[in-house]
Amino acid sequence: MDLAAGFDPGSREEWRALALSVLRKSGYEGDDPEGRLATRTPDGVTIVPLYDEAPELPRPVGHAGPWDVRQRHAHPDPRVTREAILADLENGVSSLWLDLASIDPAALPVVLDGVLLDLAPVVLDAGDRAARAAHAFLQLNETASQLDDLPGGNLGFAPGDPDLAEFAGRARGGLRLVVVDALAYHDRGAADAQELAASITQGVAALRRLTEAGLPVERAFELIEFRYAATADQFLTIAKLRAARRLWARVAEVAGGPPVQLQHAVTSGAMMTARDPWVNMLRTTLACFAAGAGGADAVTVQPFDAALGLPDAFARRIARNTQSLLVEEAGVARVADPAGGSWYVEHLTDDLANAAWDLFRQAEKHGEQVIEEAIRQARASREKDVARRRRPVTGVSEFPNLAERIPVREPGPGLPGTPDRYAEPFERLRDLADRQETRPAVFLATLGPVAVHTARASFAANLFAAGGVATVTGEVADYTGAPAVVCVCSSDRLYAEQAAQAAAALKAAGAAKVWLAGKGEYEGVDATLYAGCDALEVLETTFDDLGVDR
């Protein structure tokens, strides 16, 4: 079947002409629509607006069939954790991720009481207590035959763990030994190529440690598992997981191991919000879809309330059901590498793989500080985009709800590690505003009819609300001197005619600071706010002008 039957094929030149005709209407005078519409990721990968050819690339195919639904558990009470585990296993979860940062490894017999370990793989995450956790887990499977029957799982050693060599020969059957946790780099601000480069660097370090301990290189490859972040940017996540397999296959080609990478994808903790946490369900659904389409072997969906503390039973149910729906009803797992052949995804995969490989080679030559510096730059770039709302956080920096009632959760490690969440700078201001006896407020002074000022008044109200600042709207003549900060809202035409006069009237009535929604310089106007301005700076300045102690 020819899906394009009846349609004449278009050309790049035709597209360029049409794109330029639209760009001209917005004031663009150049002759490069590709360059004008291209964007760059924080790690420097360019995403162009049109892909009209496919690169010739090797395509290591990821996991085929239903992926492993892996739920994380971190409640400090072993008995509560056990009950949650059994509920998960009875309702669709197929493997367990035990975060033992707040659980004594000696409590593993209680935590896993009733769990059929020959059916449910267990991944341990105990940090510097990995050896204690591994001893406790292995004691639950004391005989060699029991170890041989384990279907998977991981003792959870980091590549640099000093006890790794001691346990090199202890993992049997499907049980693995090392987790290369690239999620930790993502949570510190790494962009996708940097996360990949760091993971390959750590993976190679694990190979060296294991082979130095006497394991054959083929066996060393089999004992390593990789953990990656899955974000709501579905195409970058798909491309990242595909690129990761290409990179590890290249390492295997050089080292003489099997070109297979076991991937555990975890929905990003950095993208989660404490404010309007219900939106997290949308973010994690997108990320889960991308992880499955990208070929991850196991996927963990963070519960929507994880940024608030320990998730409740409802949040855990939604997290596992998200995966069940995508696997069983949406059929995402029915096709191996569903994005394969997409010109955009193939190019993006290639670009990420090349950028990551270059950074990996630099790290091998000059040390891991090369990757750390790249992460620092990417984090600074992302923070700037978040502050300017070029990377909007729905429910926080965009469309905030000042009247929302935030769910209360039990304090505890809801998210793995301590991710630098994108929403935190705005949420800190929201928290500060909520603590005030009277909520900070700004007066929106409108000029002209409703149809003229509504767009900019709505924009200004949305921006101030992102910091928990309420707005009161009225005409210039309605202003009585409170609140002390005012923002003038209207059209450019009326600004030219009335902005200076309005600013003078507002200051005469008692305004300490006069903003204007839009660009331009007008007599009496102290500052402007507009699409792309530093919203965090506007909000922090407003708090200072209102006398709120930060």
N, C-alpha and C positions, 0 to 999 in steps of 0.2 A: 504494500500500500504506500503510495507516494503522498505524504502529508502535505506537500507543497504543490500538489496538482492544481492547476488553474491560476497559480500566482507566478508572475515573472520574478526571477531572482533580482534582488537589489544589489547595488554595488556600494563600496565604501565611499566613492565620490558622491553618490546620491545622498547617502547618509550625512556626509559632511555638509552638503549644501542645505539640507533641511535643518541640521543642528545649528549652523551659522545663522539661518534665518530667524530661529528662535532666540539665539544669544544676542543678536543685534537689537532685539526689542528690549533687552535688559541693559543696553548701553555698551555691550562688548564691541570693540573696534578691531580686534585682532583677526587673524586668519588661521587659528589653530584650535579647532573645537576639541580635538583629542586632549591637548594640553590643558585647555580651560576647564574641562570636565573631569580630568584625572584627579584622583585623591591618593594620598600617601598614608600608609599605616605608621604607627609610632616607631616601627623598626625599619622604616625606609622603603618598604615594598610599595611600588606604584600600582594602583588599580586603575586601569584605563576604562573609558566608557563603552568601548566596542571591541569584541574579540571575534574575528572572522576567519580564524584558522586554528587548527589544533597542533600543538607541538608533538613531536615524536618522542614519547617518554616510556620508560619502563613503569609498569603499574603493579607493584606488589599488592595483591588483593587482601583486604582485611577479613574480619570475621564474617563468615557466611552462616545464615540462620539466626535464630533468636540469641541475642546476647545475654550475658550473665547479669541478672538484676541484683545488684549488690547494695545492701543498705548499711549505713554507718551507725554504730552505737557507741555512746560515750557517757552514758549516765553513771555517776559515781557510785550509785547503789547497785551492787552485783545482782540482787534479786529483781530489782526493777528492770535492769538491762535484760536479764533472762526472760522475763515476761514479755518484754517488747520484741526480743529475738524470736520467741516461739510464735507470737502473733504475726510477725513478718513472714516467717517460713510457712505458716499455714495459709498465707494470703498472697503468694506470688513471688516473694523474694527467693532467690536461688543461691546466694552466697552472702557472707557476713564480713564486714570490715569493723574490727574491734579497735577503737581508739582508746588505748590504755593509759593516756596521760593522767586521768583522774581515777583510774581503777587499779588496784594492786594486782599485779600479774598472778599472785598467789590465789586470787579469787576466781581464776579461770574455770576450775571445776564447778563452781557455783554458776557462773555466767553461762557455761555451755552444758549444763545439766539438762538432759532431754534432747539435745541436738544430735542428730545422726550424722556424725562426722564423715562417714563414708558416702554421704549424699550431698552435704552442704559444705563447700569449701570455706575456709576461714582465713582471712588476711589479718595479721597482727600489726599493730602500729603502736609501739611502746617507746620510741625515742631512745634515750640513753639506757633504758631498762630492757632493751631488746633481748639480751641474753637471758634474763630472768623469765621474760615472757615465753621465749622459745623453750626453755627447760620445762616450764609448767605445761605448755601445750604438748610437747613430746611425751611427757609422762602420761598424758591422757591417751596416747597411742603407743603404749610401751613396746609392743612386739613389732618385729620387722614386718610381719605380714599385715598388721594394721596400717603401718606407714605406706606399704605398697598399694593398699586399697584406697588411699586418700585420692579424691578426684581432682584436687587442685589446692589452692590456698597458698599462703606465703608466710614465712616466719617474720618477715618485715624488717630485715637488717638494712641499714643504709650502706651505700658503697664504702664509706670510710669508717665503719664501725670497727673498733679494735678487736671485737670478739668474732668477727666474721670468719676468720680462718679456722677457728675452733669448730664451727658448725658446718664447714664446707662440705663434709661428707655425711651430714646428718639428715639432709632433705632426701626423701625417698618418694618413689611413685610420682604422682602429679604435684607434690608439695614443692614449692619454690622457696628461695632463700632471701633474695634481695629485691627491694622495691626502690627503683629510681624515681624519686618524687619530684617531678617537674612542677607539680602544683605549688610547691613552696616558692619557686621562682616567679610564677605567675602572680601569686599573692603579694609579692614584693614590688610588682609593677612591670615585670618582664612582658614585652610584646611577644608575638607568636614565634618569630624566628629565634629570638633569644631564649625562649622557653625550650625550643627544640635543640638549640646548640648546647644549652646547659644539660639537657637530658642525655645527649649523646656523649658529652664530656664525662658525666657521671657514670654512664653505662660502660664506657671504655675503662674507667677507673675500677669498676666492679669486676670486669673481665680480668684485669691485671691482678687484682687481689685474689680472685678465685683460682686462676691458673698458677699463681705463685704458691698457693696452698696445696698444689698438686693435682688439681682437677684437669681433665682433658678440656680443650677449648670448646668442643662440642657440648660437653656437659655444662660448662660455665654459662654458655648462651642459654641453655634450657632453664637455668635457675634464676633468671633475671626477668622482672616485670616492670613495666613503665606506667607511671601515673601522670595523666595530663589533664589540664583544665578544658572544659567545654563551656563556651560562652554563648550569649544570645546572638552573636554574629555568626549565623549558621555556616556561611560559605567559608569564612576563615577557619572555623573549627573543623569542617570537613577537610579542607585543604591541609590543615596542620596535621591531622591524624594520618592522612595519606602520605604527606611529606615525611613524617616520622618513620614510617615503614621503609620508605626509600632510603633514608639516611642510615637506618640500622642495617638494611640489606647491604649497603655499601661497606659498612664496618665488617659485616660477616664475610663479604667477598674478600676483603683484605686479610682478615684474621683466620679464615677457614672454618667458619661456623655456619649453622643453618640460618638462612635469610628470613627468619620469622621473628616478629616482635609481638609480645603479649601486651596489650594495651588496656588500661583501666582509666576510663574517662570520668571525671567528676565535675558536675556543674559548678561553675565558678563561685567561690565565696566572695570575691572582690566585687562582683556585680550585684550582690544581694543588698537589700535595704531593710532598715528597721522601721522606717516610715512607710506607710501604705504597703505593708508586707504582702498583701494579696497579689500585687503586681508581680511578685517573685514567681508565682505560678506560671505566668506567661513566659518569663525569662527562662525558667528551668525547663519548660516544655520545648522551647526553641533549642536550647542547649542539648537536651536529651535527644531530640530528633537529629541534630547535627552529629552528635556522638555516634548514634546508631548508623546513620547514613555514611559516616566516615569510617565505619568498620571496627569500632571499639569492641574488644572481647568482653568487657564488663563495664557497666555504667552505674554510677551512683548519682541520684538526684537529691540535691540538698532540700530538706523540708522548707516550706515557704517562710516559716517563723524562726529559722536557724540563727538569724542575726539578733534575735531578741533573747536567746538563751536556749535551754534544752527544749527541743521540739516536743509537742504533745502528740497523743495517739492519732488525732485527726490529721495533723500535718504529715506524720509518717505515712499514713494511709494514702493521702493525696500523692506523696512522692513516689510510692511504689505503684500506685494505679496509673500515674502518668506513663510509666514504662510499659505497664501491661496494655494500656490502650494503644500505644504506638506499635508494640510488637504484635498483639493479637488482633486488633481491629483495624489499625491503619496499615498494617502489613509492611512497616518500614524494614523489617528484617528479612523479607522474602527474597530480596535481590542483593547479591554481593556487589559492592562498589557501585551503587546506583548513580553516583555523580560522575563515574568514569565516562569519558567521551565528551563531557561538557567543556567547550573551549575555555570558558572562564575558569572553571575549577582546575582544569589541567594546567593552564598557565599559572594560576595562583599557587598550585601545588609546587610547580617547578620553581617559581620565584622564591617561595618560602624555603624550599629545600636548598637552593643555591645560597641564599642569604645565611641560613643556619650553618651550612657546611663551611662557608668562608669564616664565620665567626668561630666555629669549632676548631678549625685549623689555626686561627690566630691564638686561641686559648691553649692549644697544644704547644704552640711555639713560645708564647709569652706569659702564659699563666692565666688562671681563671679571673684575674682582675680585669681582663679585657671584657669578659661577659658582664661583670659587675658594673663597669663603666657604661656599657651599652644599656643595661637595665636602668641605671640612674637617669640617663638621657631620655629613655622611653617613658619612664615614670613622670619626669618633669613635663614632657610633651602631653601626656594624658591628663595630668593635673591641670594644665593650662586649658586644654579642651573642655574638661569638666567645668572648670570655673567660668568659662565663657559660654557654656551650654552648647558648644558645638558637638559635644558628646552628652546629650540630654539623659537624665535619669528620671524616667516617668514616675510620677507620684512624689518626687522629691524636688529636683531642680525644674521640672516641668509639671504642670497640673497638680500642684500640692493642694491638699485638703486640710485647712486649718482646723476644721471641726472634727477630724478623724479621732476615733477611739482606738488606740493601739492595744493589741492583745497583750496580756501579761503572761510571762513565762517564767519558769523556775530558772534561777541563775545557773550558768554552767557553760561548758564548751559546745555551744550549738553548732559552730562552724569548726572545721579542722584547722589547726594552726591559728594564727592571728592575722588574717588578710587585711590589707589596706583597702577598705571598701571605698568605692568611688563616691558614694553618697555621704560619707562621714562629714566632710566640711560643711555641707548644707545642714545635715542633721544636728550638728553641734549648735548651729545658730538657732535652729528650730527649738532645741531643748532649752537654750538660754531664753528665748522669747517666752516659752511656756512657763518658765520659772518666775517671770516678772508678775508683780501684783496686778498690773494693768498691761495688757498686751501692747507692745510697741506698734505705732500706727503712723501712716503717711497720708496726707491729704492729696487727692488727685484733683487738680484744678483744671476743669475742661473749658475749652474755647470752641464756640460754634455749636451747630446742631449735633444731635446724637450720631447721625451717620458719619460725621466728620471725625469725631474724637473717639468713637467706640474702640476701634482697632488698637490704637496706642494706649488708651486707658486700660484695656484688657491685658495688653502686653505688660504694662507697668505693674498692674495688680498681681499678675502671675509671677513676675520677677521678685517683687517684695515678699510675696507669700512664700517663696522658696526659702526665705530666712525666718519665717514665722511672723512677719510683719503684716499687720492688717492694713487695709486701705479704706478711706472714706472719700467718696466721690461727690463733687459739687462744682458749681461755677465759681469763678474768681470772687465774685461779690459775696458768696456764701461763706468765705473763709473768715474765721474769727480769731485767728492767732494760735489755734491748737488743732492738730499736732504741730510741732515746730518744724517739721520737714514737709515740703510740698513738692509735687511733681506736676508740671504743666503738660497737658495732653491735647493735641489737636493735629492739624495738617500742616505741611510745610508752608502752604500759602498763607494760612492764618498766623503761623509763627512770624513770618516776615512782616505782617501787618500789626500784630498785637502782642507778641511775646515780651518785648521790652517793657511795654506799658503794664502788662499783667504781672511781670516780675517785680516791678516797682510797687504796684498795689499790694502784692502779697507780702513784701518785706515791710511795707508801711503798716500792714495789719499785724505784724509780729513774726513772720516766717524767718527762721534762722538759716535755712538752707533751701534753695530753689533748684530742683532738677527740671530737666525737660526731656520728654520721651521722643527721641529722634536725634538727628545729627545737626551740627551747625553751631555757630557762635552768635549769641544774642545778649544784648546789654542787660545786666542784672541777673542773668542765668548763671548759676555757679557751676553746674556740671550737667552732662547728658548721659542718658542710658539708651541703648539701642541693641538690636540683634547682633550678637557677637561681642558685646562689651563684657568686661570682667564682672560678672554678676556677684561673685563673692566679694570683690572689692567694693562694689556698690552697697552691698548689704552691711559689710563691716563698717564702712563709713557712715551709713545711716544709723547703726547702733551707737556709734560714737557721737553723732550729732544729736541723737535723742537722749544722751546721757546714760546709756545702758553700759554698765561695767562689764567688759569682756574678760 
